[in-house]
């Protein structure tokens, strides 16, 4: 049945609005809690959380885009630990691309002109 076809009373609409409002507040609290978290995770867990490879994570650390806690294991191999709050901050920074980030990218029309007018 189509949701638009359901007739709701005013009380039902108010209840639904209140539930949606509470759900938004819960999501905000979860995000705030994660942002304050001092829990540390491994490189592999950070990669899974961000859905990228470990190499990309290491490059982000080396480029100082992502904070990490470096340490040496028992075999003196360099390892990293990541605070969940730092992972969340990195995610937010990656998702907030601005128009300036895309200014240097050629449009399809510009590429076509460059290729076919070059001859």
DSSP file (Angstrom, degrees, kcal/mol; ACC not computed):
  #  RESIDUE AA STRUCTURE BP1 BP2  ACC     N-H-->O    O-->H-N    N-H-->O    O-->H-N    TCO  KAPPA ALPHA  PHI   PSI    X-CA   Y-CA   Z-CA
    1    1 A X              0   0    0      0, 0.0     2,-0.2     0, 0.0     5,-0.1   0.000 360.0 360.0 360.0 139.2    0.0    0.0    0.0
    2    2 A X    >   -     0   0    0      1,-0.1     3,-1.0     2,-0.0     4,-0.5  -0.467 360.0-136.8 -70.1 134.4    1.3    3.5   -0.9
    3    3 A X  G >  S+     0   0    0      1,-0.3     3,-1.1     2,-0.2    -1,-0.1   0.830 104.4  59.7 -61.6 -32.2    2.3    5.6    2.2
    4    4 A X  G 3  S+     0   0    0      1,-0.2    -1,-0.3     3,-0.0    -2,-0.0   0.768  98.6  59.1 -67.8 -24.3    0.6    8.6    0.7
    5    5 A X  G <  S+     0   0    0     -3,-1.0     2,-0.5     2,-0.1    -1,-0.2   0.623  83.2  98.9 -80.8 -12.5   -2.7    6.7    0.7
    6    6 A X    <   -     0   0    0     -3,-1.1     2,-0.6    -4,-0.5    -3,-0.0  -0.628  66.9-146.8 -79.4 126.5   -2.6    6.2    4.5
    7    7 A X        -     0   0    0     -2,-0.5     2,-0.4     0, 0.0    -2,-0.1  -0.827  17.7-167.3 -95.4 124.7   -4.7    8.7    6.3
    8    8 A X        -     0   0    0     -2,-0.6     2,-0.1     4,-0.0    -2,-0.0  -0.844  17.6-125.3-113.4 148.1   -3.3    9.6    9.7
    9    9 A X     >  -     0   0    0     -2,-0.4     4,-2.2     1,-0.1     5,-0.2  -0.393  33.5-106.1 -78.2 166.9   -4.9   11.5   12.5
   10   10 A X  H  > S+     0   0    0      1,-0.2     4,-2.4     2,-0.2     5,-0.2   0.888 121.7  53.3 -61.7 -39.7   -3.2   14.6   13.9
   11   11 A X  H  > S+     0   0    0      2,-0.2     4,-2.2     1,-0.2    -1,-0.2   0.901 108.1  49.8 -63.7 -41.2   -2.1   12.7   17.0
   12   12 A X  H  > S+     0   0    0      2,-0.2     4,-2.5     1,-0.2    -1,-0.2   0.907 110.4  50.3 -64.4 -41.6   -0.5   10.0   14.9
   13   13 A X  H  X S+     0   0    0     -4,-2.2     4,-2.6     1,-0.2    -2,-0.2   0.912 110.3  50.0 -62.1 -42.3    1.4   12.6   12.8
   14   14 A X  H  X S+     0   0    0     -4,-2.4     4,-2.3     2,-0.2    -2,-0.2   0.891 110.3  50.5 -63.2 -39.7    2.6   14.2   16.0
   15   15 A X  H  X S+     0   0    0     -4,-2.2     4,-2.5     2,-0.2    -2,-0.2   0.930 111.3  47.8 -63.9 -45.3    3.8   10.9   17.4
   16   16 A X  H  X S+     0   0    0     -4,-2.5     4,-2.6     1,-0.2    -2,-0.2   0.916 111.7  50.1 -63.0 -43.2    5.7   10.1   14.1
   17   17 A X  H  X S+     0   0    0     -4,-2.6     4,-2.2     1,-0.2    -1,-0.2   0.897 111.3  49.3 -61.1 -40.6    7.3   13.6   14.1
   18   18 A X  H  X S+     0   0    0     -4,-2.3     4,-2.5     2,-0.2    -2,-0.2   0.914 110.6  49.7 -66.1 -42.5    8.4   13.1   17.7
   19   19 A X  H  X S+     0   0    0     -4,-2.5     4,-2.4     2,-0.2    -2,-0.2   0.926 111.6  48.6 -62.0 -45.2    9.9    9.7   17.0
   20   20 A X  H  X S+     0   0    0     -4,-2.6     4,-2.2     1,-0.2    -1,-0.2   0.892 111.0  51.1 -62.3 -39.2   11.8   11.1   14.0
   21   21 A X  H  X S+     0   0    0     -4,-2.2     4,-2.1     2,-0.2    -2,-0.2   0.914 110.8  47.9 -63.6 -43.1   13.0   14.0   16.2
   22   22 A X  H  X S+     0   0    0     -4,-2.5     4,-2.4     1,-0.2    -2,-0.2   0.878 109.6  53.1 -65.7 -37.9   14.2   11.5   18.8
   23   23 A X  H  X S+     0   0    0     -4,-2.4     4,-2.3     2,-0.2    -1,-0.2   0.905 108.9  49.7 -63.6 -41.1   16.0    9.4   16.2
   24   24 A X  H  X S+     0   0    0     -4,-2.2     4,-2.3     1,-0.2    -2,-0.2   0.916 111.1  49.3 -63.2 -42.2   17.8   12.4   14.9
   25   25 A X  H  X S+     0   0    0     -4,-2.1     4,-2.4     2,-0.2    -2,-0.2   0.889 109.8  51.4 -65.3 -38.9   18.9   13.3   18.4
   26   26 A X  H  X S+     0   0    0     -4,-2.4     4,-2.6     2,-0.2    -1,-0.2   0.915 109.6  50.0 -62.5 -42.8   20.1    9.8   19.1
   27   27 A X  H  X S+     0   0    0     -4,-2.3     4,-2.4     2,-0.2    -2,-0.2   0.907 110.8  50.0 -61.8 -41.5   22.1    9.9   15.9
   28   28 A X  H  X S+     0   0    0     -4,-2.3     4,-2.5     1,-0.2    -2,-0.2   0.910 111.4  48.5 -63.1 -42.5   23.7   13.2   16.9
   29   29 A X  H  X S+     0   0    0     -4,-2.4     4,-2.7     2,-0.2    -2,-0.2   0.897 110.6  50.8 -65.5 -40.2   24.6   11.8   20.4
   30   30 A X  H  X S+     0   0    0     -4,-2.6     4,-2.5     2,-0.2    -2,-0.2   0.927 112.5  46.7 -61.5 -44.9   26.1    8.7   18.8
   31   31 A X  H  X S+     0   0    0     -4,-2.4     4,-2.1     2,-0.2    -2,-0.2   0.902 113.1  48.9 -64.7 -41.3   28.2   10.8   16.5
   32   32 A X  H  X S+     0   0    0     -4,-2.5     4,-1.1     2,-0.2    -2,-0.2   0.909 111.6  49.7 -64.2 -42.2   29.2   13.1   19.4
   33   33 A X  H  X S+     0   0    0     -4,-2.7     4,-0.6     1,-0.2     3,-0.5   0.908 111.1  48.7 -63.5 -43.1   30.2   10.1   21.5
   34   34 A X  H >< S+     0   0    0     -4,-2.5     3,-0.7     1,-0.2    -1,-0.2   0.868 107.7  56.3 -65.1 -35.3   32.2    8.6   18.7
   35   35 A X  H 3< S+     0   0    0     -4,-2.1    -1,-0.2     1,-0.2    -2,-0.2   0.760 111.1  43.1 -67.3 -25.0   34.0   12.0   18.2
   36   36 A X  H 3< S+     0   0    0     -4,-1.1    -1,-0.2    -3,-0.5    -2,-0.2   0.481  87.1 124.3 -96.7  -4.7   35.1   12.0   21.8
   37   37 A X    <<  -     0   0    0     -3,-0.7    48,-1.0    -4,-0.6    49,-0.2  -0.288  41.3-170.4 -63.9 135.8   36.1    8.4   21.9
   38   38 A X        +     0   0    0     46,-0.1    -1,-0.1    45,-0.1    -4,-0.1   0.293  45.2 129.6-104.1   6.3   39.7    7.6   23.0
   39   39 A X        -     0   0    0     44,-0.1    45,-2.5     1,-0.1     2,-0.4  -0.360  50.4-143.0 -60.0 138.5   39.3    4.0   22.0
   40   40 A X  E     -A   83   0A   0     43,-0.2     2,-0.3    44,-0.1    43,-0.2  -0.842  16.4-170.6-108.8 144.7   42.2    2.9   19.8
   41   41 A X  E     -A   82   0A   0     41,-2.9    41,-2.7    -2,-0.4     2,-0.0  -0.879  24.2-103.5-129.4 163.4   42.0    0.5   16.9
   42   42 A X  E  >  -A   81   0A   0     -2,-0.3     4,-2.2    39,-0.2    39,-0.2  -0.216  35.7-102.8 -79.2 171.3   44.5   -1.2   14.7
   43   43 A X  H  > S+     0   0    0     37,-0.6     4,-2.3     1,-0.2     5,-0.2   0.908 122.0  51.0 -59.9 -44.7   45.5   -0.3   11.1
   44   44 A X  H  > S+     0   0    0      1,-0.2     4,-2.2     2,-0.2    -1,-0.2   0.903 110.8  47.3 -63.5 -41.4   43.4   -3.2    9.7
   45   45 A X  H  > S+     0   0    0      2,-0.2     4,-2.6     1,-0.2    -1,-0.2   0.884 110.9  52.4 -67.9 -36.8   40.3   -2.1   11.7
   46   46 A X  H  X S+     0   0    0     -4,-2.2     4,-2.2     2,-0.2    -2,-0.2   0.913 109.6  49.6 -62.9 -42.0   40.8    1.5   10.6
   47   47 A X  H  X>S+     0   0    0     -4,-2.3     5,-2.1     2,-0.2     4,-1.0   0.908 112.3  47.2 -63.6 -42.4   41.0    0.4    7.0
   48   48 A X  H  <5S+     0   0    0     -4,-2.2     3,-0.3     2,-0.2    -2,-0.2   0.912 111.3  51.4 -64.7 -41.9   37.8   -1.7    7.3
   49   49 A X  H  <5S+     0   0    0     -4,-2.6    -2,-0.2     1,-0.2    -1,-0.2   0.889 117.6  38.0 -62.5 -39.9   36.0    1.2    9.0
   50   50 A X  H  <5S-     0   0    0     -4,-2.2    -1,-0.2    -5,-0.2    -2,-0.2   0.532 107.0-128.0 -88.2  -7.6   37.0    3.6    6.2
   51   51 A X  T  <5S+     0   0    0     -4,-1.0     2,-0.3    -3,-0.3    -3,-0.2   0.904  71.2 109.4  59.3  44.7   36.5    1.0    3.5
   52   52 A X  S   <S-     0   0    0     -5,-2.1    -1,-0.2    -6,-0.1    -2,-0.1  -0.862  73.5 -87.5-136.6 172.6   39.9    1.5    2.0
   53   53 A X     >  -     0   0    0     -2,-0.3     4,-1.5    -3,-0.1     3,-0.3  -0.386  34.7-113.9 -80.6 162.0   43.2   -0.4    1.9
   54   54 A X  H  > S+     0   0    0      1,-0.2     4,-2.5     2,-0.2     5,-0.2   0.828 115.0  61.3 -65.7 -31.1   45.8   -0.2    4.5
   55   55 A X  H  > S+     0   0    0      1,-0.2     4,-2.4     2,-0.2    -1,-0.2   0.904 102.9  50.2 -61.4 -41.0   48.2    1.4    2.0
   56   56 A X  H  > S+     0   0    0     -3,-0.3     4,-2.2     2,-0.2    -1,-0.2   0.891 109.9  51.0 -65.3 -38.4   45.8    4.4    1.7
   57   57 A X  H  X S+     0   0    0     -4,-1.5     4,-2.1     2,-0.2    -2,-0.2   0.934 110.1  49.0 -62.8 -46.2   45.6    4.7    5.4
   58   58 A X  H  X S+     0   0    0     -4,-2.5     4,-2.8     1,-0.2    -2,-0.2   0.902 110.5  51.1 -62.7 -40.7   49.4    4.7    5.7
   59   59 A X  H  X S+     0   0    0     -4,-2.4     4,-2.3     1,-0.2    -1,-0.2   0.906 108.6  51.7 -61.9 -40.7   49.7    7.4    3.0
   60   60 A X  H  <>S+     0   0    0     -4,-2.2     5,-2.9     2,-0.2     6,-1.4   0.881 111.4  47.7 -63.1 -37.4   47.1    9.5    4.8
   61   61 A X  H ><5S+     0   0    0     -4,-2.1     3,-1.4     4,-0.2    -2,-0.2   0.937 112.4  48.1 -67.3 -46.6   49.2    9.2    8.0
   62   62 A X  H 3<5S+     0   0    0     -4,-2.8    -2,-0.2     1,-0.3    -1,-0.2   0.829 112.1  49.6 -64.0 -32.4   52.4   10.1    6.1
   63   63 A X  T 3<5S-     0   0    0     -4,-2.3    -1,-0.3    -5,-0.2    -2,-0.2   0.360 114.5-119.9 -86.8   5.2   50.7   13.1    4.5
   64   64 A X  T < 5S+     0   0    0     -3,-1.4    -3,-0.2     2,-0.2    -2,-0.1   0.776  82.3 119.5  60.7  30.0   49.5   14.2    7.9
   65   65 A X  S   <S+     0   0    0     -5,-2.9     2,-0.4     1,-0.2    -4,-0.2   0.684  76.4  37.4 -88.9 -22.8   45.8   13.9    6.9
   66   66 A X  S    S-     0   0    0     -6,-1.4     2,-0.3    -9,-0.1    -1,-0.2  -0.996  82.1-131.9-134.1 128.7   45.1   11.3    9.5
   67   67 A X        +     0   0    0     -2,-0.4     2,-0.3    19,-0.2    16,-0.3  -0.581  31.7 172.1 -81.5 142.3   46.6   11.2   13.0
   68   68 A X        -     0   0    0     -2,-0.3     2,-0.7    14,-0.1    14,-0.2  -0.955  35.4-125.0-144.3 161.3   48.0    7.9   14.3
   69   69 A X  E     -B   81   0A   0     12,-3.2    12,-1.4    -2,-0.3     2,-0.2  -0.910  32.4-155.7-109.4 102.2   50.0    6.6   17.2
   70   70 A X  E     +B   80   0A   0     -2,-0.7     2,-0.3    10,-0.2    10,-0.2  -0.502  22.6 157.9 -79.6 148.3   53.1    4.9   15.8
   71   71 A X  E     -B   79   0A   0      8,-2.2     8,-3.3    -2,-0.2     2,-0.4  -0.962  37.3-113.6-156.1 169.2   54.9    2.2   17.8
   72   72 A X  E     -B   78   0A   0     -2,-0.3     6,-0.2     6,-0.2     2,-0.0  -0.927  26.8-141.8-111.7 134.6   57.2   -0.8   17.3
   73   73 A X    >   -     0   0    0      4,-2.3     3,-2.1    -2,-0.4    -1,-0.0  -0.117  43.1 -79.6 -81.5-172.8   56.1   -4.3   17.9
   74   74 A X  T 3  S+     0   0    0      1,-0.3    -1,-0.1     2,-0.1    -2,-0.0   0.773 134.2  51.0 -61.6 -27.5   58.3   -7.1   19.5
   75   75 A X  T 3  S-     0   0    0      2,-0.1    -1,-0.3     0, 0.0     3,-0.1   0.248 119.7-110.8 -94.0  12.5   60.0   -7.6   16.2
   76   76 A X    <   +     0   0    0     -3,-2.1     2,-0.3     1,-0.3    -2,-0.1   0.659  68.5 148.9  67.5  19.1   60.7   -3.9   15.9
   77   77 A X        -     0   0    0      1,-0.1    -4,-2.3     0, 0.0     2,-0.3  -0.669  53.8-110.6 -83.3 138.1   58.3   -3.5   13.0
   78   78 A X  E     + B   0  72A   0     -2,-0.3     2,-0.3    -6,-0.2    -6,-0.2  -0.512  44.7 174.6 -72.2 130.0   56.5   -0.1   12.7
   79   79 A X  E     - B   0  71A   0     -8,-3.3    -8,-2.2    -2,-0.3     2,-0.4  -0.824  18.0-139.7-128.4 167.3   52.8   -0.3   13.6
   80   80 A X  E     - B   0  70A   0     -2,-0.3   -37,-0.6   -10,-0.2     2,-0.3  -0.974   7.6-165.5-132.1 146.9   50.0    2.2   14.0
   81   81 A X  E     -AB  42  69A   0    -12,-1.4   -12,-3.2    -2,-0.4     2,-0.4  -0.952  14.8-155.3-122.8 148.9   47.1    2.6   16.4
   82   82 A X  E     -A   41   0A   0    -41,-2.7   -41,-2.9    -2,-0.3     2,-0.3  -0.982  14.2-129.8-129.5 134.6   44.3    5.0   15.6
   83   83 A X  E  >  -A   40   0A   0     -2,-0.4     4,-1.9   -16,-0.3     3,-0.4  -0.640  21.3-131.8 -76.3 138.9   41.8    6.8   17.9
   84   84 A X  H  > S+     0   0    0    -45,-2.5     4,-2.5    -2,-0.3     5,-0.2   0.874 108.4  57.9 -58.9 -37.2   38.3    6.3   16.8
   85   85 A X  H  > S+     0   0    0    -48,-1.0     4,-2.1   -46,-0.3    -1,-0.2   0.883 105.5  49.2 -61.3 -38.7   37.8   10.1   17.1
   86   86 A X  H  > S+     0   0    0     -3,-0.4     4,-2.4     2,-0.2    -1,-0.2   0.875 109.5  51.9 -68.9 -37.1   40.6   10.7   14.7
   87   87 A X  H  X S+     0   0    0     -4,-1.9     4,-2.4     2,-0.2    -2,-0.2   0.932 110.4  48.4 -62.8 -45.6   39.1    8.3   12.2
   88   88 A X  H  X S+     0   0    0     -4,-2.5     4,-2.5     2,-0.2    -2,-0.2   0.898 110.9  50.5 -62.7 -40.5   35.7   10.0   12.4
   89   89 A X  H  X S+     0   0    0     -4,-2.1     4,-2.4     2,-0.2    -1,-0.2   0.919 109.9  50.3 -63.5 -43.3   37.4   13.5   11.9
   90   90 A X  H  X S+     0   0    0     -4,-2.4     4,-2.2     2,-0.2    -2,-0.2   0.905 109.8  51.5 -60.4 -41.9   39.2   12.1    8.9
   91   91 A X  H  X S+     0   0    0     -4,-2.4     4,-1.9     2,-0.2    -2,-0.2   0.936 109.7  48.9 -60.6 -46.7   36.0   10.8    7.5
   92   92 A X  H  X S+     0   0    0     -4,-2.5     4,-1.1     1,-0.2    -2,-0.2   0.911 111.1  50.2 -60.6 -42.2   34.2   14.2    7.9
   93   93 A X  H  < S+     0   0    0     -4,-2.4     3,-0.2     1,-0.2    -1,-0.2   0.874 110.7  49.5 -65.1 -36.7   37.1   16.0    6.2
   94   94 A X  H  < S+     0   0    0     -4,-2.2     3,-0.2     1,-0.2    -1,-0.2   0.831 111.0  49.9 -69.6 -32.0   37.0   13.6    3.3
   95   95 A X  H  < S+     0   0    0     -4,-1.9     2,-0.9     1,-0.2    -1,-0.2   0.669  95.7  72.8 -83.2 -16.4   33.3   14.0    2.8
   96   96 A X     <  +     0   0    0     -4,-1.1     2,-0.2    -3,-0.2    -1,-0.2  -0.455  63.2 164.9-101.3  62.5   33.3   17.8    2.9
   97   97 A X        -     0   0    0     -2,-0.9     2,-0.2    -3,-0.2    -3,-0.1  -0.555  22.3-150.6 -73.9 139.9   34.8   18.5   -0.5
   98   98 A X    >>  -     0   0    0     -2,-0.2     3,-0.9     1,-0.1     4,-0.5  -0.606  29.0-101.9-107.8 170.9   34.2   22.0   -1.7
   99   99 A X  G >4 S+     0   0    0      1,-0.3     3,-1.4    -2,-0.2     4,-0.4   0.858 119.6  62.7 -60.0 -36.2   33.9   23.6   -5.1
  100  100 A X  G >4 S+     0   0    0      1,-0.3     3,-1.0     2,-0.2     4,-0.4   0.828  93.8  62.8 -60.7 -30.9   37.5   24.7   -4.9
  101  101 A X  G <4 S+     0   0    0     -3,-0.9    -1,-0.3     1,-0.2    -2,-0.2   0.764 109.3  40.7 -64.1 -24.1   38.7   21.1   -4.7
  102  102 A X  G X< S+     0   0    0     -3,-1.4     3,-1.1    -4,-0.5    -1,-0.2   0.352  85.5  97.2-107.5   5.0   37.2   20.5   -8.2
  103  103 A X  T <  S+     0   0    0     -3,-1.0    -1,-0.1    -4,-0.4    -2,-0.1   0.851  82.6  52.2 -64.5 -35.3   38.3   23.7   -9.9
  104  104 A X  T 3  S+     0   0    0     -4,-0.4     2,-0.4    -3,-0.2    -1,-0.2   0.504  86.9 102.9 -80.5  -3.4   41.4   22.2  -11.5
  105  105 A X  S <  S-     0   0    0     -3,-1.1     2,-0.2     1,-0.1    -3,-0.0  -0.674  72.6-126.7 -86.8 129.9   39.5   19.3  -13.0
  106  106 A X        -     0   0    0     -2,-0.4     2,-0.1     1,-0.1    -2,-0.1  -0.460  19.9-127.3 -73.1 143.4   38.7   19.6  -16.7
  107  107 A X     >  -     0   0    0     -2,-0.2     4,-2.2     1,-0.1     5,-0.2  -0.384  28.4-104.6 -79.9 168.2   35.1   19.1  -17.9
  108  108 A X  H  > S+     0   0    0      1,-0.2     4,-2.4     2,-0.2     5,-0.2   0.880 122.8  53.0 -61.8 -38.5   34.3   16.6  -20.6
  109  109 A X  H  > S+     0   0    0      2,-0.2     4,-2.5     1,-0.2    -1,-0.2   0.911 108.4  49.4 -64.3 -42.4   33.9   19.5  -23.1
  110  110 A X  H  > S+     0   0    0      2,-0.2     4,-2.4     1,-0.2    -2,-0.2   0.894 111.5  48.9 -64.5 -40.4   37.3   20.9  -22.3
  111  111 A X  H  X S+     0   0    0     -4,-2.2     4,-2.5     2,-0.2     5,-0.2   0.926 111.1  50.2 -64.5 -44.2   38.9   17.5  -22.7
  112  112 A X  H  X S+     0   0    0     -4,-2.4     4,-2.7     1,-0.2     5,-0.3   0.925 112.4  46.8 -60.3 -46.3   37.2   17.0  -26.0
  113  113 A X  H  X S+     0   0    0     -4,-2.5     4,-2.2     1,-0.2     5,-0.2   0.916 112.5  50.2 -61.7 -43.5   38.3   20.4  -27.3
  114  114 A X  H  X S+     0   0    0     -4,-2.4     4,-0.6    -5,-0.2    -2,-0.2   0.904 115.8  42.0 -63.1 -42.1   41.9   19.7  -26.1
  115  115 A X  H  < S+     0   0    0     -4,-2.5     4,-0.4    -5,-0.2     3,-0.2   0.937 122.1  36.0 -72.9 -47.2   42.1   16.3  -27.8
  116  116 A X  H  < S+     0   0    0     -4,-2.7     3,-0.3    -5,-0.2    -2,-0.2   0.724 118.4  48.8 -85.9 -20.4   40.4   17.1  -31.1
  117  117 A X  H  < S+     0   0    0     -4,-2.2    -1,-0.2    -5,-0.3    -2,-0.2   0.562  95.6  74.8 -90.7  -9.0   41.7   20.6  -31.6
  118  118 A X     <        0   0    0     -4,-0.6    -1,-0.2     1,-0.2    -2,-0.2   0.755 360.0 360.0 -72.9 -23.5   45.3   19.6  -30.8
  119  119 A X              0   0    0     -4,-0.4    -1,-0.2    -3,-0.3    -2,-0.1   0.452 360.0 360.0 -76.9 360.0   45.7   17.9  -34.2
